[in-house]
Amino acid sequence: MPAIIALIITFFVGLLLRLCRMNEFVAWILACFVMPTFVLFDEFVLPYRGGGASMWPIALVVGSFYGAIISGLGVAIASFYLKRKKGNT
């Protein structure tokens, strides 16, 4: 459940950064850092909740991949909105 919340935050970071007229690439790169930061925070700051081997390297790779896709989606939606808004004025 916390990973889903982190993905939602990733989406909105990309969306809001692009809506603040930031360059698409820069907004996407900055939003991509949300998910890896969450995984590392969960692994090294929060108390350990599991048993057995720690799988944080795999979670970091998979989470970063999904975070990049979701943040790109947020940036794309914001860019589409800005183009439509510019075309209507």
C-alpha positions as CSV (number, residue, x, y, z in Angstrom):
1,M,0.0,0.0,0.0
2,P,2.7,2.6,0.7
3,A,4.3,1.8,-2.7
4,I,1.0,2.7,-4.4
5,I,0.9,6.0,-2.4
6,A,4.5,6.7,-3.6
7,L,3.5,6.1,-7.2
8,I,0.6,8.5,-6.8
9,I,3.0,11.1,-5.3
10,T,5.4,10.4,-8.3
11,F,2.5,11.1,-10.7
12,F,1.6,14.4,-9.1
13,V,5.2,15.6,-8.7
14,G,5.6,15.2,-12.5
15,L,2.3,16.8,-13.2
16,L,2.8,19.8,-10.9
17,L,6.4,20.4,-12.0
18,R,5.3,20.5,-15.6
19,L,2.3,22.7,-14.8
20,C,4.8,25.2,-13.2
21,R,6.2,25.6,-16.7
22,M,9.3,23.5,-16.0
23,N,11.0,21.8,-19.0
24,E,9.4,18.4,-19.8
25,F,12.7,16.5,-19.4
26,V,13.7,18.2,-16.2
27,A,10.2,17.6,-14.7
28,W,10.4,14.0,-15.6
29,I,13.9,13.5,-14.2
30,L,13.0,15.2,-10.9
31,A,9.8,13.1,-10.6
32,C,11.7,9.9,-11.3
33,F,13.6,10.4,-8.0
34,V,10.5,10.0,-5.9
35,M,10.2,6.2,-6.1
36,P,13.9,5.3,-5.5
37,T,13.9,7.8,-2.6
38,F,10.9,6.0,-1.1
39,V,12.4,2.5,-1.5
40,L,15.7,3.6,0.1
41,F,13.8,5.4,2.9
42,D,11.7,2.3,3.5
43,E,14.8,0.1,3.6
44,F,17.3,2.2,5.6
45,V,15.2,4.5,7.8
46,L,12.1,2.6,8.8
47,P,12.4,-0.4,11.1
48,Y,12.8,-3.8,9.4
49,R,9.4,-5.5,9.1
50,G,10.2,-8.7,7.1
51,G,11.9,-11.9,7.6
52,G,14.6,-13.6,5.5
53,A,16.6,-12.0,2.7
54,S,16.2,-8.3,2.0
55,M,15.1,-7.7,-1.6
56,W,15.6,-3.9,-1.7
57,P,17.9,-4.0,-4.8
58,I,15.2,-5.7,-6.8
59,A,12.6,-3.3,-5.4
60,L,14.8,-0.4,-6.3
61,V,15.1,-1.5,-9.9
62,V,11.4,-2.4,-10.4
63,G,10.2,0.6,-8.4
64,S,12.4,3.0,-10.4
65,F,11.1,1.6,-13.7
66,Y,7.5,2.0,-12.6
67,G,8.2,5.4,-11.2
68,A,9.8,6.5,-14.5
69,I,6.7,5.4,-16.4
70,I,4.2,7.0,-14.0
71,S,6.1,10.3,-13.8
72,G,6.3,10.4,-17.6
73,L,2.6,9.9,-17.6
74,G,2.1,12.9,-15.3
75,V,4.4,15.1,-17.4
76,A,2.6,14.0,-20.6
77,I,-0.8,14.8,-19.2
78,A,0.4,18.2,-18.0
79,S,2.0,19.0,-21.3
80,F,-1.2,18.0,-23.2
81,Y,-3.2,20.3,-20.9
82,L,-0.8,23.2,-21.4
83,K,-0.9,22.8,-25.2
84,R,-4.7,22.7,-25.2
85,K,-4.8,25.7,-22.9
86,K,-2.4,27.6,-25.1
87,G,-4.4,26.7,-28.2
88,N,-7.7,28.0,-26.7
89,T,-6.3,31.4,-25.9
